[in-house]
Amino acid sequence: MNNLLKGSLVVGGVAAAGALWRAARPASLRRYEPWERAPYANFPNKVLIVGGGFAGYAAAKRLCGLTKGRDDIGVMVVNRENFMTFWPMATGIISSDMDMKNIAQPLRRNLIRFGASFRWAELECVDLGRRFVVAGGQEIPYDHLVLALGAQPAYFGIPGVEEHSISMSSIADAERIRNRVIQRYEEVTLDPVRASNSKLTFVVIGGGATGVGAASKIWSLVHRTLEPDFPNIDPQRVRIILIDSNKEILRELDPTLRRAARLQFAERRVEVLNEVRAREVTADRVILGDGREIETENVVWTAGGRASVKLEDLGLPYDERKGLTVDACMRVEGHDNVWGIGDCAANVDENGNPVPPNAQAAVQEGEAVAENILASIDGGKRLSPLRYRPVGHLVDVGKGFAVNEVMGVKFSGTLASLVWRGTYLFGLESPQSRTRGAIDWFLDVFSHSTVTEVPDR
Ligand SMILES: Cc1cc2nc3c(=O)[nH]c(=O)nc-3n(C[C@H](O)[C@H](O)[C@H](O)COP(=O)(O)OP(=O)(O)OC[C@H]3O[C@@H](n4cnc5c(N)ncnc54)[C@H](O)[C@@H]3O)c2cc1C
């Protein structure tokens, strides 16, 4: 049998098995969905979740799980994208470790399978008296409203930051960073002698997990992917600089892990400047608080976040930086049927301690709010305060190195990197993304990815 025939048989067999598996899957995954039945929304307990990120998605999933078989409760998620951004792996887009398709987790399919409804629309306003929101030009009524709008970058009024830097606030931003680096290489390769070094200087402002992730992925893109393809550019000209106003980067981690991360950066010639702030950013430089200037045409901003600016329009109590003012059961102050979760709410745990804005907290808040909403609908049960249980921190430093602290156990290096990868890979909701992500990482061990920029036209 020749190779072509053998290959065709294998491919045909796999395709046939796939078709059989799809056909044999139970069609009854869809449970009763009150929002989808005419007349529209004519049922007693309409739970409307605005924001389909970590918090909103977890709330919908848990509530659907708790109310299987009940047709008196309908759950709908409204989100301005039709996917959920899996933030912890988003910096992987910069180095092409991760395809953006794996980071954008499909919302509609997953939610419909749980039994929730989904509308791809942007929240415009809320009528708290008449209990409806306007999203995508439509009035959507609710009995319980969950606000899970997330956060957005804060620039603290520093001149030029918003205009001249790229923040990490969307998948498109991660792609813009990658494309910027590629474009700079292409520009310099045309005339390496006369090209300014500012084109090859990449400054990341903010030394938290996102800034460390961004700097390490720029390093991977530059030194593992681009360097071999641009033989006329001297790698020694490239500078990657991480600026942080704190005494040390990754201050949420144990000092031993901070040192391990810093050592990794030192070995790779990633410069770390601590205890200094950016005072101004212009098109060709960053001016630091101590007067130093860094010539650069490439700045990434990860140094600050604030609750969604949309809160300003909703007529609900909130703090600009921390978010909606909520009680320990996640109810917005003064409103029994409006709940705030995730990065857009100033949640506290059962002891009154503030809960940090991260993915694990958002998921726990989503699950807990689902239970409280059900308790509230069914009456008779007391609402429970949020019991936040931090699992730990996992930070990828790139090049197969991570620094982790899981339930008090601190470890770093290759094993930590595998734990980081495994944890987040299994955190992806879509099985296709999990498989594709695993294959991408496996292939990356043997060959470094190539990158191209496809113009958006
Ligand atoms: C680059 C990056 C890396 C991170 N890495 C980690 C990490 O490694 N570990 C970790 O624990 N945390 C990490 N985080 C933080 C974590 O992702 C957030 O804490 C978490 O996503 C908060 O969940 P959320 O549901 O509140 O917000 P999000 O997940 O951001 O979801 C908010 C949703 O609301 C939608 N929305 C906003 N406004 C509207 C509107 N007007 N109408 C309709 N929909 C709207 C948005 O589109 C979004 O889908 C990272 C964050 C970033 C930005």
The ligand as an ORCA input file, in Angstrom:
! r2SCAN-3c Opt
* xyz 0 1
  C      -3.748     40.910     30.678
  C      -4.353     40.378     31.936
  C      -3.821     39.254     32.547
  C      -4.375     38.739     33.728
  N      -3.830     37.632     34.275
  C      -4.393     37.097     35.383
  C      -3.864     35.917     35.964
  O      -2.862     35.375     35.489
  N      -4.479     35.406     37.059
  C      -5.592     35.992     37.590
  O      -6.142     35.481     38.580
  N      -6.092     37.123     37.084
  C      -5.533     37.677     35.985
  N      -6.048     38.833     35.455
  C      -7.190     39.484     36.119
  C      -8.482     38.743     35.767
  O      -8.534     38.446     34.412
  C      -9.671     39.584     36.181
  O      -9.597     39.813     37.567
  C     -10.978     38.869     35.840
  O     -11.096     38.751     34.443
  C     -12.168     39.634     36.404
  O     -13.340     39.035     35.947
  P     -14.599     39.941     35.589
  O     -15.670     39.009     35.170
  O     -14.869     40.895     36.668
  O     -14.123     40.820     34.360
  P     -13.809     40.359     32.877
  O     -13.322     38.971     32.852
  O     -12.945     41.405     32.300
  O     -15.241     40.396     32.175
  C     -15.989     41.579     32.043
  C     -16.920     41.383     30.855
  O     -17.854     42.456     30.801
  C     -18.022     42.852     29.465
  N     -18.496     44.227     29.450
  C     -17.879     45.333     29.906
  N     -18.636     46.418     29.693
  C     -19.755     45.984     29.083
  C     -20.939     46.638     28.621
  N     -21.110     47.966     28.733
  N     -21.915     45.882     28.046
  C     -21.771     44.550     27.914
  N     -20.662     43.876     28.354
  C     -19.687     44.593     28.924
  C     -16.624     42.703     28.861
  O     -16.683     42.612     27.477
  C     -16.149     41.398     29.537
  O     -16.503     40.284     28.751
  C      -5.497     39.381     34.297
  C      -6.045     40.522     33.696
  C      -5.487     41.010     32.517
  C      -6.081     42.251     31.883
*
